């Protein structure tokens, strides 16, 4: 959304809003959700094996989910920063 106003000389001034923080925040949240879903699917697949490994049986599901969420968060934020930087540097 561009806001506009008039300067004292009568010229129209257009203010550009910075959407980068919004993009980074939304991509981070999307990454967080994808990471949580991915880690949950991995845990379910591990537990549904015919013979689950000892690592699968001893891992803490909460810790595993937090690991997945943090990886998704950083991946989403990194992708958003790269996309924002790319948009700003392209002609």
C-alpha positions as a Markdown table, in Angstrom:
| # | Residue | x | y | z |
|---|---|---|---|---|
| 1 | Unk | 0.0 | 0.0 | 0.0 |
| 2 | Unk | 1.5 | 3.3 | -1.1 |
| 3 | Unk | 0.5 | 6.2 | 1.0 |
| 4 | Unk | 0.4 | 9.6 | -0.8 |
| 5 | Unk | 0.3 | 13.2 | 0.4 |
| 6 | Unk | 0.9 | 16.6 | -1.0 |
| 7 | Unk | 4.1 | 18.6 | -0.2 |
| 8 | Unk | 3.9 | 22.3 | 0.6 |
| 9 | Unk | 4.9 | 23.0 | -3.0 |
| 10 | Unk | 1.9 | 21.1 | -4.3 |
| 11 | Unk | 3.8 | 18.1 | -5.6 |
| 12 | Unk | 2.4 | 14.7 | -4.8 |
| 13 | Unk | 4.7 | 12.6 | -2.6 |
| 14 | Unk | 4.4 | 8.8 | -2.7 |
| 15 | Unk | 5.7 | 6.9 | 0.2 |
| 16 | Unk | 6.7 | 3.3 | -0.4 |
| 17 | Unk | 6.1 | 0.9 | 2.4 |
| 18 | Unk | 8.8 | -1.7 | 3.2 |
| 19 | Unk | 7.2 | -5.1 | 2.8 |
| 20 | Unk | 10.4 | -7.1 | 3.6 |
| 21 | Unk | 9.6 | -7.7 | 7.3 |
| 22 | Unk | 6.2 | -9.0 | 6.4 |
| 23 | Unk | 7.6 | -11.3 | 3.8 |
| 24 | Unk | 10.2 | -12.6 | 6.2 |
| 25 | Unk | 7.7 | -13.1 | 8.9 |
| 26 | Unk | 5.2 | -15.0 | 6.7 |
| 27 | Unk | 7.9 | -17.2 | 5.2 |
| 28 | Unk | 9.2 | -18.0 | 8.7 |
| 29 | Unk | 5.8 | -19.0 | 9.9 |
| 30 | Unk | 5.3 | -21.1 | 6.8 |
| 31 | Unk | 8.7 | -22.8 | 7.4 |
| 32 | Unk | 7.8 | -23.4 | 11.0 |
| 33 | Unk | 4.6 | -25.2 | 10.0 |
| 34 | Unk | 6.3 | -27.2 | 7.3 |
| 35 | Unk | 9.1 | -28.2 | 9.7 |
| 36 | Unk | 6.7 | -29.3 | 12.4 |
| 37 | Unk | 4.6 | -31.4 | 9.9 |
| 38 | Unk | 7.7 | -32.9 | 8.4 |
| 39 | Unk | 9.2 | -34.0 | 11.8 |
| 40 | Unk | 5.8 | -35.4 | 12.8 |
| 41 | Unk | 5.6 | -37.4 | 9.6 |
| 42 | Unk | 9.2 | -38.7 | 10.1 |
| 43 | Unk | 8.3 | -39.8 | 13.7 |
| 44 | Unk | 5.2 | -41.6 | 12.6 |
| 45 | Unk | 7.1 | -43.3 | 9.8 |
| 46 | Unk | 9.8 | -44.4 | 12.2 |
| 47 | Unk | 7.3 | -45.8 | 14.7 |
| 48 | Unk | 5.2 | -47.6 | 12.0 |
| 49 | Unk | 8.2 | -49.7 | 10.8 |
| 50 | Unk | 8.0 | -53.4 | 11.4 |
| 51 | Unk | 11.1 | -53.2 | 13.7 |
| 52 | Unk | 11.6 | -49.6 | 14.9 |
| 53 | Unk | 15.2 | -48.8 | 15.8 |
| 54 | Unk | 16.3 | -48.1 | 19.3 |
| 55 | Unk | 17.0 | -44.5 | 18.4 |
| 56 | Unk | 13.4 | -44.2 | 17.2 |
| 57 | Unk | 12.0 | -45.6 | 20.4 |
| 58 | Unk | 14.2 | -43.5 | 22.7 |
| 59 | Unk | 14.0 | -40.1 | 21.1 |
| 60 | Unk | 11.8 | -37.4 | 22.7 |
| 61 | Unk | 9.0 | -36.5 | 20.3 |
| 62 | Unk | 8.8 | -32.9 | 21.6 |
| 63 | Unk | 12.5 | -32.4 | 21.1 |
| 64 | Unk | 12.3 | -33.9 | 17.6 |
| 65 | Unk | 9.4 | -31.6 | 16.7 |
| 66 | Unk | 11.2 | -28.5 | 18.0 |
| 67 | Unk | 14.2 | -29.5 | 15.9 |
| 68 | Unk | 12.0 | -29.7 | 12.8 |
| 69 | Unk | 10.3 | -26.4 | 13.6 |
| 70 | Unk | 13.6 | -24.6 | 14.1 |
| 71 | Unk | 15.0 | -25.9 | 10.9 |
| 72 | Unk | 11.8 | -24.8 | 9.0 |
| 73 | Unk | 11.9 | -21.4 | 10.7 |
| 74 | Unk | 15.5 | -20.7 | 9.6 |
| 75 | Unk | 14.9 | -22.1 | 6.1 |
| 76 | Unk | 11.8 | -20.0 | 5.6 |
| 77 | Unk | 13.5 | -16.8 | 7.0 |
| 78 | Unk | 16.6 | -17.5 | 4.9 |
| 79 | Unk | 14.6 | -18.0 | 1.7 |
| 80 | Unk | 12.6 | -14.8 | 2.4 |
| 81 | Unk | 15.8 | -12.8 | 3.1 |
| 82 | Unk | 17.3 | -14.1 | -0.2 |
| 83 | Unk | 14.2 | -13.3 | -2.1 |
| 84 | Unk | 13.9 | -9.8 | -0.7 |
| 85 | Unk | 17.6 | -9.1 | -1.4 |
| 86 | Unk | 17.1 | -10.4 | -4.9 |
| 87 | Unk | 14.1 | -8.2 | -5.5 |
| 88 | Unk | 15.9 | -5.1 | -4.2 |
| 89 | Unk | 19.1 | -5.7 | -6.3 |
| 90 | Unk | 17.4 | -6.6 | -9.6 |
| 91 | Unk | 16.8 | -3.7 | -12.0 |
